[in-house]
Amino acid sequence: MTTINQNENLFTLINVFHVNPANQQELVDLLIKATEETMRNLSGFISANIHQSLDGKQVVNYAQWESKEHFQKMLSNSSAIPHMKKAEELVNSFEPIQTEVVDSISM
């Protein structure tokens, strides 16, 4: 489960994928499969939340890792690389934004 808390000191990646609407569902399915089969088994993985835009043109992955180092290690993982390459084939472009939580406000 995702917890957003500025005191956790987690590394958060917000990845915005720009896709043709015809490819949106395939990318969503790929990200879910990659997360369930690979990412969740890697050291340092905390959570992933996959969102799709209502116009079909974007997919957003909000992923949390214990540290930036854990995330960077995933980038060279032999099980993760094929999923990332397939995602690159499905998108027009993507924006990986490396972040840290500053605050979280809720009811």
C-alpha positions, 0 to 999 in steps of 0.5 A: 500500500502506498503511504505518502509521508514526508518523514519516510525519506523514500525515493519517488519516481513519477513517470509520465508516458505520452502514448497514442490512445490505441496503445494506452491499455497495452502500456497499462497492462505491461506496467501492471505485469512488470510490477507484479512479476518483476518490480515487486520482487526487487530489493527496495521496491515499495509500491507502484500506482498506475494511472491512465488519463481519461483522454487516452494520451497519458499513463502515469506511474507513481512508484516508491523505492526505499532509495534512489540507489535501489531505483538505479539498481533496478534500471540494470536488472536483467528481469526489468530491462525487457519490460522497460524496452517494451514500454519504450516501443509503446510510447511517443515519449516519457518524462521520468521525474525523480522526486521527494515528498515535501508534504502530504495533506488529507482529510 
